[in-house]
Amino acid sequence: MAGARNIVEVLTEYYRVPLPEPIGDAKHRVHTHFELPIVKIILEDGSEEVGYTYTGGVGGLAI
């Protein structure tokens, strides 16, 4: 396949970011931190791609 780039490495990181004070509302429970999972994909040509998401303090490790 012309132009295909192969993945040579996948790195993951996870951050738990404390909030200065808890936040919440009637629909969501109170959050004391955010969770930030990050993935970095390194391709054979040396280029890198990065993706991330966040949660309101629940389920970040599951992602």
C-alpha positions, -999 to +999 in steps of 0.1 A: +000+000+000+016+032-011+020+059+016+014+035+044+033+043+076+040+015+101+037+019+138+070+011+157+060+021+192+030+030+213+034+048+246+008+055+272+007+080+301-018+086+328-021+118+349-044+124+379-048+162+381-061+175+414-086+204+413-081+235+435-115+228+450-142+201+444-167+207+417-200+191+409-237+196+400-270+179+403-263+155+374-227+146+382-211+136+414-185+158+431-151+157+414-119+163+433-096+156+403-096+149+366-079+119+350-060+124+318-050+093+297-026+100+268-014+078+240+016+086+217+021+066+185+055+067+169+058+058+132+087+043+113+094+076+096+099+092+130+067+112+131+046+110+162+009+113+168-007+121+202-042+116+214-058+122+248-091+123+266-102+131+301-126+120+327-142+137+357-122+116+381-137+082+373-126+055+348-094+071+334-074+039+340-100+019+321-096+040+290 
